[in-house]
């Protein structure tokens, strides 16, 4: 029997849990320093289209002493893989049976690199050319669909397309379930080390930088009105509506997090955090920053709750422009200081900088803050365009620029990447001491009870009550709970009867399921 890397890792955890670790007589290995180092590898450029390109990619990653690759496999719900829920891409990759994700995993793991599958969430499709598969979400749930089957996000002015670009509505229950199932399928079918979420936010293209103009689909508005009792159409700047939309994104992330945990408890969930403009130091707090206010992406809150293992921040700033250098410094500081018990990685834009500026940004990313904290590591965007001088240049020029960057990062006594490092361990997953609860609230007919209040009460452990609202499918989740017995209680809406209370036992490292699906309508 051949043991995969994932199987070996899980067996190791099991052995340690049984107290059957390394014999006392064994020579301990020298512990390698931990620091994330990776390239983002986008799929709109070549890099994984053929096995030869993957070989070059792995070699280039090793040149900078990287230990991970963030490889885009889901651009617009088209997969650079063969066995996921999302249909195979129509891009000009090598023909079947070639599977780009399989190839990256095989070559990457053999070289000691982790592979994280990068999946876009918000970007539904570019409508200029339909995908060949009738199962693609834009073909099934785009402009030809009606009612709740129409998964398109809509702007306040009624626009659903920006140019030819369409976006997914994170307040649509069907879209949410499809996203979660698609990510689970990648984790289930492939030996990925994690999933990297991009565009896990509301779209850009709003009228101001202080609020989002998106979230006006019929389904979204109907759910908001049902939750609040309001009958009006809220303005984009409406605080209640902004909080509600932000909650939809958080519910989606929580559902992805626990959905991945059910398939592979060791897989890392990371995301590409927005760092538009200045940081909270200049803007007067997190709630006033563009990530939180304009695109409704609360990655700070996701780290604090523990539903995001790693924020890989898109700190795309020009080091040679004073204002943008200040922006970079501000976001780098708060990312390191806000990690808490999770991890933040600084992701500079290589294509906006020349090599000396990129090296300086690496040093800034890894330097201690005034509070003495350091970020978990660095990820360069992007592999395809490694320097400002190489943008829009022939492949030979870009390859030469990448080699120059690798030389600058690894050569010399003070080179920031001169040594090899390990990907930071996630103690909350490697040796978990907490567990989780998830469940659904529905009528006997299967109709979900959307946005009902679900309260968790510890019965055998200390701690406070936690309240969540069920999502559009009646799903709810509570994460990182101390082992013990908990009561789950639902506030039933008028006209619904049945047993609204369940008891769940939380075990370390496991997701306990709660069934509240036997309720009746009077």
MIDREN-432785 format. One record per residue (C-alpha): residue number from 0; residue in three letters; x, y, z. Coordinates in Angstrom, 2 decimals, padded with zeros to 5 digits. Example, Ala and Ser with C-alpha at 12.3 -4.5 7.8 and 13.67 -1.06 7.14 Angstrom:
BEGIN
<0 ALA <012.30 -004.50 007.80>>;
<1 SER <013.67 -001.06 007.14>>;
This chain:
BEGIN
<0 UNK <000.00 000.00 000.00>>;
<1 UNK <001.29 003.46 -000.92>>;
<2 UNK <000.87 006.02 001.83>>;
<3 UNK <000.19 009.56 000.65>>;
<4 UNK <001.64 012.61 002.34>>;
<5 UNK <-001.78 013.40 003.82>>;
<6 UNK <-002.22 009.84 005.13>>;
<7 UNK <001.21 009.90 006.72>>;
<8 UNK <000.45 013.21 008.42>>;
<9 UNK <-002.82 011.90 009.84>>;
<10 UNK <-001.14 008.71 011.03>>;
<11 UNK <001.53 010.75 012.75>>;
<12 UNK <-001.10 012.75 014.61>>;
<13 UNK <-002.81 009.53 015.65>>;
<14 UNK <000.43 007.97 016.88>>;
<15 UNK <001.29 011.04 018.93>>;
<16 UNK <-002.20 011.06 020.41>>;
<17 UNK <-001.67 007.46 021.56>>;
<18 UNK <001.61 008.35 023.19>>;
<19 UNK <003.62 006.28 020.69>>;
<20 UNK <005.99 009.03 019.65>>;
<21 UNK <009.68 008.87 018.77>>;
<22 UNK <011.62 006.41 020.95>>;
<23 UNK <013.76 008.03 023.64>>;
<24 UNK <016.89 006.65 022.03>>;
<25 UNK <016.16 008.33 018.68>>;
<26 UNK <018.29 011.31 017.75>>;
<27 UNK <016.08 014.44 017.73>>;
<28 UNK <016.03 016.41 014.50>>;
<29 UNK <017.21 019.99 014.46>>;
<30 UNK <014.10 022.15 014.48>>;
<31 UNK <013.81 024.27 011.34>>;
<32 UNK <012.68 027.90 011.70>>;
<33 UNK <009.07 028.48 010.70>>;
<34 UNK <008.14 031.14 008.16>>;
<35 UNK <005.69 031.04 005.27>>;
<36 UNK <007.26 031.68 001.85>>;
<37 UNK <005.33 031.30 -001.37>>;
<38 UNK <004.48 032.59 -004.80>>;
<39 UNK <000.92 033.21 -005.90>>;
<40 UNK <000.61 031.40 -009.25>>;
<41 UNK <-002.31 032.80 -011.24>>;
<42 UNK <-004.00 030.75 -013.94>>;
<43 UNK <-004.62 033.64 -016.32>>;
<44 UNK <-000.94 033.30 -017.22>>;
<45 UNK <001.01 030.18 -018.07>>;
<46 UNK <002.66 028.36 -015.22>>;
<47 UNK <000.63 025.16 -014.75>>;
<48 UNK <-000.71 024.64 -018.28>>;
<49 UNK <001.67 021.74 -019.03>>;
<50 UNK <003.85 019.37 -016.99>>;
<51 UNK <006.96 021.19 -018.26>>;
<52 UNK <005.64 024.49 -016.93>>;
<53 UNK <005.01 022.89 -013.54>>;
<54 UNK <008.59 021.60 -013.49>>;
<55 UNK <009.86 025.11 -014.12>>;
<56 UNK <007.52 026.51 -011.46>>;
<57 UNK <008.77 024.12 -008.80>>;
<58 UNK <012.38 024.84 -009.70>>;
<59 UNK <011.76 028.59 -009.49>>;
<60 UNK <010.07 028.24 -006.12>>;
<61 UNK <013.04 026.31 -004.76>>;
<62 UNK <015.38 029.06 -005.98>>;
<63 UNK <013.92 031.47 -003.41>>;
<64 UNK <013.79 028.78 -000.70>>;
<65 UNK <009.99 028.83 -000.81>>;
<66 UNK <008.05 026.18 001.06>>;
<67 UNK <004.58 026.65 -000.45>>;
<68 UNK <002.74 027.48 -003.66>>;
<69 UNK <-000.64 029.20 -003.87>>;
<70 UNK <-001.86 027.92 -007.23>>;
<71 UNK <-005.02 029.23 -008.86>>;
<72 UNK <-007.25 026.32 -009.79>>;
<73 UNK <-010.60 028.13 -009.74>>;
<74 UNK <-010.68 031.38 -011.73>>;
<75 UNK <-014.38 031.83 -012.40>>;
<76 UNK <-015.83 028.50 -011.30>>;
<77 UNK <-013.80 026.74 -013.99>>;
<78 UNK <-011.34 024.30 -012.45>>;
<79 UNK <-007.77 023.59 -013.52>>;
<80 UNK <-008.44 020.04 -012.40>>;
<81 UNK <-010.52 017.07 -013.49>>;
<82 UNK <-012.25 015.74 -010.38>>;
<83 UNK <-013.90 018.72 -008.69>>;
<84 UNK <-017.53 019.82 -008.66>>;
<85 UNK <-016.57 022.84 -010.76>>;
<86 UNK <-016.24 021.94 -014.49>>;
<87 UNK <-012.81 021.66 -016.10>>;
<88 UNK <-011.48 024.90 -017.54>>;
<89 UNK <-011.68 025.74 -021.23>>;
<90 UNK <-008.26 027.42 -021.04>>;
<91 UNK <-005.56 026.24 -023.45>>;
<92 UNK <-004.01 023.69 -021.10>>;
<93 UNK <-002.60 020.31 -022.12>>;
<94 UNK <-005.42 017.95 -023.17>>;
<95 UNK <-006.99 015.24 -021.08>>;
<96 UNK <-005.98 013.24 -019.16>>;
<97 UNK <-003.67 016.04 -017.96>>;
<98 UNK <-004.75 017.38 -014.58>>;
<99 UNK <-002.89 020.57 -013.61>>;
<100 UNK <-003.66 020.30 -009.89>>;
<101 UNK <-002.54 016.67 -009.75>>;
<102 UNK <000.68 017.61 -011.52>>;
<103 UNK <001.47 020.50 -009.19>>;
<104 UNK <000.78 018.32 -006.14>>;
<105 UNK <002.95 015.47 -007.43>>;
<106 UNK <005.92 017.63 -008.36>>;
<107 UNK <005.47 020.12 -005.52>>;
<108 UNK <005.24 017.56 -002.76>>;
<109 UNK <008.21 015.65 -004.16>>;
<110 UNK <010.22 018.88 -003.84>>;
<111 UNK <009.02 019.55 -000.29>>;
<112 UNK <006.53 022.29 -001.21>>;
<113 UNK <003.04 022.61 000.19>>;
<114 UNK <000.31 023.18 -002.42>>;
<115 UNK <-002.65 025.44 -001.65>>;
<116 UNK <-005.49 025.51 -004.16>>;
<117 UNK <-006.48 029.11 -004.89>>;
<118 UNK <-010.21 029.47 -005.59>>;
<119 UNK <-012.05 032.68 -006.52>>;
<120 UNK <-015.37 033.13 -004.74>>;
<121 UNK <-016.94 036.36 -006.00>>;
<122 UNK <-016.05 036.23 -009.72>>;
<123 UNK <-018.78 034.19 -011.44>>;
<124 UNK <-017.85 034.50 -015.12>>;
<125 UNK <-016.86 036.75 -017.99>>;
<126 UNK <-019.97 036.64 -020.14>>;
<127 UNK <-018.20 037.46 -023.40>>;
<128 UNK <-017.65 033.74 -024.04>>;
<129 UNK <-019.86 031.14 -022.35>>;
<130 UNK <-018.19 028.16 -020.71>>;
<131 UNK <-018.57 024.98 -022.76>>;
<132 UNK <-020.19 023.05 -019.90>>;
<133 UNK <-023.96 023.45 -019.44>>;
<134 UNK <-023.27 022.77 -015.75>>;
<135 UNK <-021.21 025.93 -015.29>>;
<136 UNK <-022.84 028.30 -012.78>>;
<137 UNK <-023.22 031.14 -015.26>>;
<138 UNK <-024.99 028.88 -017.74>>;
<139 UNK <-027.34 027.50 -015.06>>;
<140 UNK <-027.66 030.40 -012.62>>;
<141 UNK <-026.77 033.48 -014.62>>;
<142 UNK <-028.89 035.81 -016.72>>;
<143 UNK <-031.21 033.07 -018.00>>;
<144 UNK <-032.20 032.01 -014.48>>;
<145 UNK <-035.06 033.45 -012.41>>;
<146 UNK <-035.99 033.72 -008.74>>;
<147 UNK <-033.69 032.09 -006.22>>;
<148 UNK <-032.01 030.14 -009.05>>;
<149 UNK <-030.50 033.41 -010.25>>;
<150 UNK <-027.20 033.64 -008.33>>;
<151 UNK <-026.00 036.93 -009.80>>;
<152 UNK <-025.12 039.75 -007.46>>;
<153 UNK <-026.78 043.05 -008.33>>;
<154 UNK <-025.75 046.63 -007.79>>;
<155 UNK <-027.98 049.39 -006.36>>;
<156 UNK <-028.39 050.90 -009.82>>;
<157 UNK <-029.64 047.56 -011.19>>;
<158 UNK <-026.44 046.54 -012.96>>;
<159 UNK <-025.49 042.86 -012.81>>;
<160 UNK <-022.55 043.03 -015.21>>;
<161 UNK <-019.51 045.25 -015.10>>;
<162 UNK <-018.41 045.09 -018.69>>;
<163 UNK <-018.81 041.37 -019.27>>;
<164 UNK <-017.97 040.37 -015.68>>;
<165 UNK <-020.62 038.73 -013.50>>;
<166 UNK <-020.40 038.17 -009.74>>;
<167 UNK <-021.80 035.62 -007.28>>;
<168 UNK <-024.28 036.68 -004.59>>;
<169 UNK <-023.05 035.50 -001.16>>;
<170 UNK <-026.55 036.04 000.26>>;
<171 UNK <-028.07 033.42 -002.06>>;
<172 UNK <-028.41 030.08 -000.17>>;
<173 UNK <-028.02 027.98 -003.29>>;
<174 UNK <-024.85 029.80 -004.30>>;
<175 UNK <-023.41 029.41 -000.79>>;
<176 UNK <-024.02 025.66 -000.74>>;
<177 UNK <-022.50 025.29 -004.20>>;
<178 UNK <-019.37 027.17 -003.16>>;
<179 UNK <-018.93 025.07 -000.03>>;
<180 UNK <-019.54 021.78 -001.87>>;
<181 UNK <-017.10 022.77 -004.61>>;
<182 UNK <-014.34 023.50 -002.12>>;
<183 UNK <-015.06 020.28 -000.25>>;
<184 UNK <-014.76 018.38 -003.53>>;
<185 UNK <-011.24 019.75 -004.11>>;
<186 UNK <-010.14 018.87 -000.58>>;
<187 UNK <-011.72 015.42 -000.87>>;
<188 UNK <-010.33 014.53 -004.30>>;
<189 UNK <-006.85 016.05 -004.11>>;
<190 UNK <-003.94 015.91 -001.65>>;
<191 UNK <-003.93 019.69 -001.27>>;
<192 UNK <-002.42 021.20 001.87>>;
<193 UNK <-005.08 023.85 001.95>>;
<194 UNK <-007.55 026.10 000.16>>;
<195 UNK <-006.83 029.77 -000.54>>;
<196 UNK <-009.95 031.92 -001.01>>;
<197 UNK <-009.77 034.97 -003.25>>;
<198 UNK <-012.51 037.55 -003.84>>;
<199 UNK <-014.21 036.38 -000.65>>;
<200 UNK <-015.95 039.73 -000.41>>;
<201 UNK <-018.48 041.90 -002.17>>;
<202 UNK <-017.39 043.24 -005.58>>;
<203 UNK <-015.50 046.41 -006.32>>;
<204 UNK <-017.04 049.04 -008.64>>;
<205 UNK <-019.03 050.90 -005.98>>;
<206 UNK <-019.79 054.61 -006.17>>;
<207 UNK <-017.66 055.51 -003.12>>;
<208 UNK <-015.00 053.96 -000.89>>;
<209 UNK <-017.14 054.16 002.24>>;
<210 UNK <-019.80 051.55 001.47>>;
<211 UNK <-020.75 048.82 -000.99>>;
<212 UNK <-023.30 049.32 -003.76>>;
<213 UNK <-023.77 045.55 -004.10>>;
<214 UNK <-026.21 043.05 -002.59>>;
<215 UNK <-029.45 044.09 -004.31>>;
<216 UNK <-030.59 040.84 -005.89>>;
<217 UNK <-034.22 039.88 -005.28>>;
<218 UNK <-033.12 037.02 -003.03>>;
<219 UNK <-030.78 039.20 -001.00>>;
<220 UNK <-033.31 041.97 -000.44>>;
<221 UNK <-036.09 039.51 000.46>>;
<222 UNK <-033.90 037.82 003.05>>;
<223 UNK <-032.79 041.15 004.53>>;
<224 UNK <-036.40 042.33 004.81>>;
<225 UNK <-037.47 039.04 006.40>>;
<226 UNK <-034.66 039.29 008.96>>;
<227 UNK <-035.33 042.91 009.90>>;
<228 UNK <-039.05 043.38 009.32>>;
<229 UNK <-038.30 046.28 007.03>>;
<230 UNK <-040.17 046.81 003.76>>;
<231 UNK <-037.99 049.48 002.15>>;
<232 UNK <-035.00 049.08 -000.13>>;
<233 UNK <-032.06 050.23 001.97>>;
<234 UNK <-029.47 052.65 000.72>>;
<235 UNK <-025.95 051.27 000.18>>;
<236 UNK <-024.81 053.38 003.13>>;
<237 UNK <-027.47 051.95 005.46>>;
<238 UNK <-025.56 050.64 008.54>>;
<239 UNK <-028.01 047.80 009.21>>;
<240 UNK <-027.83 046.60 005.62>>;
<241 UNK <-024.03 046.85 005.60>>;
<242 UNK <-023.83 044.75 008.78>>;
<243 UNK <-026.25 042.21 007.34>>;
<244 UNK <-024.26 041.84 004.11>>;
<245 UNK <-021.01 041.57 006.05>>;
<246 UNK <-022.62 038.80 008.09>>;
<247 UNK <-023.42 036.90 004.88>>;
<248 UNK <-019.71 036.82 004.04>>;
<249 UNK <-018.82 035.71 007.55>>;
<250 UNK <-021.44 032.94 007.47>>;
<251 UNK <-019.99 031.73 004.17>>;
<252 UNK <-016.45 031.65 005.56>>;
<253 UNK <-017.60 029.81 008.69>>;
<254 UNK <-019.44 027.24 006.57>>;
<255 UNK <-016.38 026.72 004.35>>;
<256 UNK <-014.16 026.37 007.42>>;
<257 UNK <-016.27 023.66 009.05>>;
<258 UNK <-017.01 022.02 005.70>>;
<259 UNK <-013.29 021.62 005.10>>;
<260 UNK <-012.75 020.37 008.64>>;
<261 UNK <-015.26 017.58 008.06>>;
<262 UNK <-013.31 016.40 005.00>>;
<263 UNK <-009.73 016.95 006.18>>;
<264 UNK <-009.12 018.45 009.65>>;
<265 UNK <-005.49 019.19 008.76>>;
<266 UNK <-006.15 021.28 005.64>>;
<267 UNK <-005.41 024.99 006.01>>;
<268 UNK <-007.97 027.63 005.08>>;
<269 UNK <-006.33 030.84 003.92>>;
<270 UNK <-007.66 033.88 002.13>>;
<271 UNK <-006.41 036.90 000.23>>;
<272 UNK <-007.10 039.87 002.46>>;
<273 UNK <-007.82 043.29 001.00>>;
<274 UNK <-005.59 046.18 002.15>>;
<275 UNK <-006.90 049.02 000.00>>;
<276 UNK <-005.50 052.50 000.72>>;
<277 UNK <-004.26 053.40 004.22>>;
<278 UNK <-004.49 051.22 007.28>>;
<279 UNK <-006.59 051.74 010.42>>;
<280 UNK <-003.87 053.94 011.95>>;
<281 UNK <-004.67 056.66 009.40>>;
<282 UNK <-008.33 055.85 008.81>>;
<283 UNK <-009.32 055.92 012.49>>;
<284 UNK <-010.00 052.25 013.11>>;
<285 UNK <-010.69 048.98 011.33>>;
<286 UNK <-014.36 049.82 010.72>>;
<287 UNK <-013.33 052.89 008.71>>;
<288 UNK <-010.97 051.06 006.38>>;
<289 UNK <-011.92 050.17 002.83>>;
<290 UNK <-011.73 046.38 003.32>>;
<291 UNK <-014.36 046.50 006.07>>;
<292 UNK <-016.55 049.32 004.75>>;
<293 UNK <-016.31 049.12 000.95>>;
<294 UNK <-016.03 045.40 000.17>>;
<295 UNK <-017.49 044.12 003.48>>;
<296 UNK <-014.59 041.78 004.19>>;
<297 UNK <-014.02 041.37 007.94>>;
<298 UNK <-010.82 039.33 007.84>>;
<299 UNK <-009.82 040.74 011.24>>;
<300 UNK <-012.98 039.29 012.74>>;
<301 UNK <-012.48 035.96 010.95>>;
<302 UNK <-009.04 035.54 012.51>>;
<303 UNK <-010.37 036.51 015.92>>;
<304 UNK <-013.22 033.96 015.73>>;
<305 UNK <-010.85 031.29 014.47>>;
<306 UNK <-012.63 030.57 011.17>>;
<307 UNK <-009.62 031.66 009.10>>;
<308 UNK <-006.29 029.93 009.65>>;
<309 UNK <-004.18 032.34 007.61>>;
<310 UNK <-004.77 035.77 006.09>>;
<311 UNK <-002.46 036.24 003.12>>;
<312 UNK <-002.81 039.99 002.73>>;
<313 UNK <-002.69 041.53 -000.73>>;
<314 UNK <-000.48 044.40 000.39>>;
<315 UNK <000.00 045.65 -003.16>>;
<316 UNK <001.86 048.94 -002.78>>;
<317 UNK <004.63 050.74 -004.66>>;
<318 UNK <007.57 051.00 -002.31>>;
<319 UNK <009.01 053.90 -004.35>>;
<320 UNK <005.96 056.13 -003.72>>;
<321 UNK <005.91 057.69 -000.21>>;
<322 UNK <002.14 057.46 000.32>>;
<323 UNK <002.01 053.83 -000.76>>;
<324 UNK <005.07 052.99 001.31>>;
<325 UNK <003.19 054.34 004.34>>;
<326 UNK <000.16 052.22 003.39>>;
<327 UNK <002.36 049.12 003.16>>;
<328 UNK <003.97 049.83 006.53>>;
<329 UNK <000.62 050.43 008.25>>;
<330 UNK <-001.00 047.23 007.01>>;
<331 UNK <002.13 045.19 007.71>>;
<332 UNK <002.09 046.40 011.31>>;
<333 UNK <-001.54 045.62 012.07>>;
<334 UNK <-001.43 042.27 010.31>>;
<335 UNK <001.39 041.14 012.58>>;
<336 UNK <-000.27 042.60 015.67>>;
<337 UNK <-003.77 041.26 014.91>>;
<338 UNK <-002.80 037.63 014.30>>;
<339 UNK <-003.77 036.53 017.78>>;
<340 UNK <-003.72 032.75 017.73>>;
<341 UNK <-003.84 032.57 013.94>>;
<342 UNK <-001.37 033.63 011.23>>;
<343 UNK <-000.96 036.55 008.85>>;
<344 UNK <001.25 036.54 005.77>>;
<345 UNK <002.33 039.72 003.96>>;
<346 UNK <001.76 039.57 000.20>>;
<347 UNK <003.52 042.37 -001.75>>;
<348 UNK <002.99 043.12 -005.44>>;
<349 UNK <006.24 042.18 -007.19>>;
<350 UNK <004.93 043.56 -010.49>>;
<351 UNK <004.67 047.09 -009.05>>;
<352 UNK <008.28 047.22 -007.84>>;
<353 UNK <011.83 046.85 -009.00>>;
<354 UNK <013.99 044.25 -007.28>>;
<355 UNK <015.59 046.53 -004.61>>;
<356 UNK <012.13 047.73 -003.55>>;
<357 UNK <010.77 044.19 -003.41>>;
<358 UNK <013.71 043.09 -001.24>>;
<359 UNK <013.07 046.04 001.08>>;
<360 UNK <009.40 045.07 001.33>>;
<361 UNK <010.43 041.54 002.29>>;
<362 UNK <012.56 042.93 005.12>>;
<363 UNK <009.72 045.17 006.30>>;
<364 UNK <007.28 042.26 006.18>>;
<365 UNK <009.46 040.10 008.41>>;
<366 UNK <010.67 042.78 010.85>>;
<367 UNK <009.18 042.97 014.39>>;
<368 UNK <006.54 045.63 015.00>>;
<369 UNK <006.72 048.15 017.84>>;
<370 UNK <004.76 045.62 019.90>>;
<371 UNK <007.39 042.98 019.15>>;
<372 UNK <005.23 040.88 016.80>>;
<373 UNK <006.23 039.50 013.41>>;
<374 UNK <004.10 038.35 010.51>>;
<375 UNK <003.98 034.65 009.75>>;
<376 UNK <005.68 035.09 006.40>>;
<377 UNK <005.66 036.37 002.83>>;
<378 UNK <003.94 035.56 -000.45>>;
<379 UNK <004.91 037.26 -003.71>>;
<380 UNK <002.39 038.31 -006.33>>;
<381 UNK <002.98 037.04 -008.76>>;
<382 UNK <004.99 034.21 -010.21>>;
<383 UNK <004.11 035.30 -013.76>>;
<384 UNK <005.23 038.92 -013.30>>;
<385 UNK <008.06 038.96 -010.74>>;
<386 UNK <009.27 042.55 -011.32>>;
<387 UNK <008.03 045.88 -012.66>>;
<388 UNK <010.65 045.69 -015.40>>;
<389 UNK <009.22 042.38 -016.64>>;
<390 UNK <005.56 043.36 -017.00>>;
<391 UNK <004.28 042.90 -020.57>>;
<392 UNK <007.68 041.59 -021.63>>;
<393 UNK <008.40 038.27 -023.41>>;
<394 UNK <008.56 035.14 -021.27>>;
<395 UNK <012.35 035.00 -021.59>>;
<396 UNK <012.64 038.46 -020.02>>;
<397 UNK <010.26 037.58 -017.17>>;
<398 UNK <012.14 034.37 -016.47>>;
<399 UNK <015.43 036.29 -016.33>>;
<400 UNK <013.86 038.86 -013.97>>;
<401 UNK <012.63 036.08 -011.70>>;
<402 UNK <016.12 034.63 -011.53>>;
<403 UNK <017.51 038.07 -010.61>>;
<404 UNK <014.93 038.39 -007.85>>;
<405 UNK <015.83 034.95 -006.50>>;
<406 UNK <019.50 035.90 -006.49>>;
<407 UNK <018.79 039.10 -004.54>>;
<408 UNK <016.60 037.29 -002.00>>;
<409 UNK <018.94 034.38 -001.29>>;
<410 UNK <022.54 035.50 -001.90>>;
<411 UNK <024.70 037.35 000.60>>;
<412 UNK <025.10 037.31 004.38>>;
<413 UNK <022.01 039.43 005.01>>;
<414 UNK <019.81 038.00 002.26>>;
<415 UNK <016.31 037.57 003.76>>;
<416 UNK <015.70 034.14 002.22>>;
<417 UNK <019.22 032.72 002.47>>;
<418 UNK <018.12 029.91 004.77>>;
<419 UNK <015.45 027.25 004.42>>;
<420 UNK <012.38 027.44 006.62>>;
<421 UNK <009.30 025.35 007.35>>;
<422 UNK <005.68 026.33 006.87>>;
<423 UNK <004.35 027.48 010.27>>;
<424 UNK <002.53 024.79 012.20>>;
<425 UNK <-001.15 025.32 013.06>>;
<426 UNK <-001.36 024.03 016.67>>;
<427 UNK <-005.16 024.33 016.66>>;
<428 UNK <-005.23 021.72 013.88>>;
<429 UNK <-002.03 019.73 014.42>>;
<430 UNK <-002.90 018.96 018.05>>;
<431 UNK <-006.45 020.21 018.55>>;
<432 UNK <-007.80 020.79 022.05>>;
<433 UNK <-011.17 022.19 020.91>>;
<434 UNK <-014.10 020.98 018.86>>;
<435 UNK <-017.02 022.38 016.88>>;
<436 UNK <-020.78 022.11 016.45>>;
<437 UNK <-022.82 022.44 013.30>>;
<438 UNK <-026.40 021.66 012.38>>;
<439 UNK <-029.52 022.63 010.48>>;
<440 UNK <-032.90 023.98 011.49>>;
<441 UNK <-035.71 022.93 009.13>>;
<442 UNK <-039.33 021.91 009.03>>;
<443 UNK <-040.20 018.24 008.53>>;
<444 UNK <-040.84 019.08 004.89>>;
<445 UNK <-037.19 020.12 004.51>>;
<446 UNK <-037.93 023.84 004.35>>;
<447 UNK <-035.08 025.67 006.07>>;
<448 UNK <-035.77 028.20 008.82>>;
<449 UNK <-033.78 031.10 007.49>>;
<450 UNK <-032.09 033.46 009.97>>;
<451 UNK <-033.64 032.03 013.12>>;
<452 UNK <-031.66 032.67 016.30>>;
<453 UNK <-029.62 029.71 017.56>>;
<454 UNK <-028.12 029.91 021.08>>;
<455 UNK <-025.34 027.70 022.41>>;
<456 UNK <-025.12 027.19 026.19>>;
<457 UNK <-022.28 025.31 027.91>>;
<458 UNK <-023.65 022.69 030.32>>;
<459 UNK <-020.47 021.04 031.58>>;
<460 UNK <-017.84 023.68 030.93>>;
<461 UNK <-017.35 027.31 031.76>>;
<462 UNK <-017.96 029.98 029.20>>;
<463 UNK <-020.60 032.36 027.94>>;
<464 UNK <-023.56 031.75 025.69>>;
<465 UNK <-023.00 032.25 021.96>>;
<466 UNK <-025.73 033.26 019.53>>;
<467 UNK <-025.74 032.78 015.78>>;
<468 UNK <-028.33 033.22 013.05>>;
<469 UNK <-028.97 030.25 010.80>>;
<470 UNK <-028.10 030.89 007.16>>;
<471 UNK <-030.44 030.69 004.20>>;
<472 UNK <-030.31 026.89 004.26>>;
<473 UNK <-031.00 026.72 007.99>>;
<474 UNK <-027.35 025.88 008.69>>;
<475 UNK <-025.46 027.12 011.74>>;
<476 UNK <-022.01 026.54 013.19>>;
<477 UNK <-020.01 027.19 016.36>>;
<478 UNK <-016.24 026.83 016.28>>;
<479 UNK <-013.38 026.14 018.69>>;
<480 UNK <-015.31 025.10 021.77>>;
<481 UNK <-013.90 023.46 024.87>>;
<482 UNK <-014.77 019.74 025.03>>;
<483 UNK <-017.92 019.09 027.00>>;
<484 UNK <-021.70 019.05 026.78>>;
<485 UNK <-023.63 021.93 025.23>>;
<486 UNK <-027.26 022.84 024.78>>;
<487 UNK <-028.40 024.18 021.43>>;
<488 UNK <-031.69 026.11 021.47>>;
<489 UNK <-033.60 027.66 018.57>>;
<490 UNK <-035.96 030.60 018.89>>;
<491 UNK <-038.86 029.27 016.87>>;
<492 UNK <-040.75 031.75 014.70>>;
<493 UNK <-044.50 032.20 015.09>>;
<494 UNK <-046.46 029.27 013.79>>;
<495 UNK <-043.64 026.72 014.11>>;
<496 UNK <-043.83 024.02 016.79>>;
<497 UNK <-041.65 021.12 017.88>>;
<498 UNK <-038.64 020.40 020.03>>;
<499 UNK <-036.39 023.48 019.80>>;
<500 UNK <-033.61 022.12 022.03>>;
<501 UNK <-030.83 019.60 021.39>>;
<502 UNK <-027.77 018.52 023.36>>;
<503 UNK <-024.37 017.96 021.77>>;
<504 UNK <-021.11 016.61 023.11>>;
<505 UNK <-018.04 018.42 021.81>>;
<506 UNK <-014.88 016.35 021.33>>;
<507 UNK <-011.45 017.75 020.55>>;
<508 UNK <-010.75 017.88 016.83>>;
<509 UNK <-014.26 016.81 015.76>>;
<510 UNK <-017.38 018.48 014.38>>;
<511 UNK <-020.45 017.39 016.36>>;
<512 UNK <-023.69 017.43 014.38>>;
<513 UNK <-027.01 018.68 015.74>>;
<514 UNK <-030.31 017.68 014.13>>;
<515 UNK <-033.18 020.14 014.50>>;
<516 UNK <-035.00 019.13 011.34>>;
<517 UNK <-038.26 017.77 012.75>>;
<518 UNK <-040.15 021.00 013.31>>;
<519 UNK <-043.69 021.58 012.09>>;
<520 UNK <-045.71 024.47 010.72>>;
<521 UNK <-049.03 024.97 012.46>>;
